[in-house]
Amino acid sequence: MDEPIEPRETEVLIQEYVSGQLTPEEAAQLLRHLKAQPSLGAALLGQMEIDLLLRELTGAVGRDSQPALPTFSLLEPPAPRTEFPLPTTMTALRRHSWRTALAWVTGLAAALVLVFGYWFWPDKDNLPRLGRSSAGVEVQRGEERLPATRRLHLQPGDIIETGPGQSAVVEFAREGTRLALSGETRLGLSNLEKGKHFALHRGKLEAAVARQPADEPLAVDTPQAEASVRGTRFSLSSQWEATWLKVLKGEVDLQSKSADLSRPVMTGQFAVAAPNVELRARPISRTGLRVPVPVDPRVVSTGGDGNWEADGDTVQQSKVSALPDPKRSGPFDQNPFSWFSRQIPVAGNIEVSLQARLDAVAEDPGPLGNSHFGLTLILDRKHLNFMCERNPAGEGVARLYSFVIEGSPRLEGGETDRRVSLPLSFQTGQTFQFKVRVNRLSEGQVQLLARVWPRGKPEPAIWQLDAIRNAPPVQPLLEFGTRRCACTFTETHVALVE
Amino acid sequence: MSGIEGSRGIMVSEIVMSSTETKVARLVLAHHAFVRALAFKLAPWPGLVEDISQQVFLEFLAKQEKWNLEQDLRPLLATMTRHVAARHWRERKRAMPEVMRELADYVRELAEAREAPAYGDEKMAALRMCVQKLPDKGRTLLELYYDAGISTVDIAAQMEMHPNAVCQALCRLRGKLRDCIGRTLSQGGLHG
């Protein structure tokens, strides 16, 4: 019997097809759907047709094309007909898509070497200059700080700096190369000898690079890597000890400085240059850019009386943790956990997923109260806890909270709780799936997101727990923790996320 | 219009009015939609329609002295489009995994079985009007995706949506536009 077709899934597959981003697995799925439901074929072709029209309308001719100049803004009403740049006597031409006409005639001009001043138009030199920039963007030139005005020619040594929410464009107008800088980005023009050499000190840029002469690439240097380009569309970001390269068209060589390795990254692929991450080209998936990170198998520390045992990825307790850590001073209820920790060897945005099976609980109410189990990410002194609490009846909550060792449990300035508890019931023998995300918002602040759900149930579509915390940009420790219970932790996966 | 477009406009006017290629340029413009429609029917794979139509006209221009420009050029352009499409299709498929090839062939069979879509000024004008009728959020999404060239994943991050939701929204917007264009043209176009 055919599997039922979920319309939303089909829409996603159609979008991936239309955008040329379909993976082989998705292609197989789409093919099955098309064969099972013939009317989908017409829908797919109709979607492609409108996609082509929209690309023609906006000037985005071809998803793999060189950067296109916008010809029609979707947000603005169409320009009045009187602005049509072709002579009014050319009625035959006006019956056709004049936007396309412009693009085509421009192409003809190049192809036929009709030098009608285009390449000598004073606006079209090939020196690096600023395109459109947000107000407030500045160019640092030696000791001077210049406002980023449109068409300001850049000199070697100049650094363009954008603030939060700002953007700027560097362009080589004649050849059409554009580097679009996102907010909080510092990009320097290093030199123009044997190519175009930039330094991305931090932040993110998206580039559409026209074909470059042989041995004269456009190269972008970051603290971790160098991306060398001969003609392509790509985005590059450098933050939190990692450089992310995403190639939309063409090929870019990414050279990792720490690994002293170079890898070609092709259309539809991305790569990350970061310590402890394998440098290789990976397919861009619709879930975003992410790479698996192996957790260091060495045990950093254990504590409490839970009798922790590790067998590869499986970490298990042979005894219910009932007592507080005897090595630590202080009241019992402030130090009741038994724990086991390992090092996550990256410092950027991470996603941790794991399974925790609740093997046994201390049913009798004792001085330490309810059972707890879950995980903690420790960034320096900051403990970020994702814990499940269960009373003897099996009722409880999943909770997100944080503390600093020997510090105040209250929220610090800039910290907020959006949603930090979730009712859940917990039965002995049941396995729970944890998924935790740490997104760095700035040098000293992170967003914490989490989902917890019983294995076998569908994964929640939203992040159920959400909070902002102050935490330094360091490599976290991953700690499994229990109190008055025993668990088996398995299927631990960590991903570095762009 | 931006300054760049303005300068482009001047440039185009100069070409058209002062060169002997006026006629060729007119013919290219006049047949552009025809070639694109045929390319879409023969090679319905993302990115190929533009590649094929560009290549057809480049080859057409390279040998322009051989053609009789006074005749109906559509049979010639149709033959050229078929050859170029077959070449591009073969080359593109060679780089595909087996399952992609199977899907590509299946979609091409579907496209061949239906009438080639009509492209033209009326349809483009209808599209422009239909876009303006969309709610702001829809137009913003199209602007980000088509104008700014931002990927669905990056749009999702910007708009705090799930990437799949962006894909679905784009799909639905195109569906709405298709319906709207159909309605507009069936009612006699923009002036009907």
Interface residues (C-beta under 8 A of the other chain):
Chain A: R8 E11 V12 I14 Q15 E16 Y17 V18 S19 G20 L22 P24 A27 A28 L30 L31 L34 K35 G41 A42 A43 L44 L45 G46 Q47 M48 E49 I50 D51 L52 L53 L54 R55 E56 L57 T58 A60 V61 G62 R63 D64 S65 P67 L69 P70 T71 F72 S73 L74 L75 P77 P78 A79 E83 P85 L86 P87 M90 A92 L93 R94 R95 H96 S97 R99 T100 A101 L102 W104 V105 T106 G107 L108 A109 A111 L112 L114 F116 G117 Y118 W121 D123 K124 E206 A208 R233 L248 I284 R286 T287 G288 L289 A461
Chain B: M1 S2 G3 I4 E5 G6 S7 R8 G9 I10 M11 V12 S13 E14 I15 V16 M17 S18 S19 E21 V24 A25 R26 V28 L29 A30 H32 A33 R36 F40 P44 W45 P46 G47 V49 E50 D51 Q54 F57 L58 L61 P97 V99 M100 E102 L103 Y106 V107 L110 A111 R114 P117 Y119 G120 D121 K123 M124 L127 R128 V131 Q132 R139 T140 L142 E143 Y146 D147 G149 S151 T152 V153 A156 A157 H162 P163 N164 C167 Q168 L170 C171 R172 R174 G175 L177 R178 I181
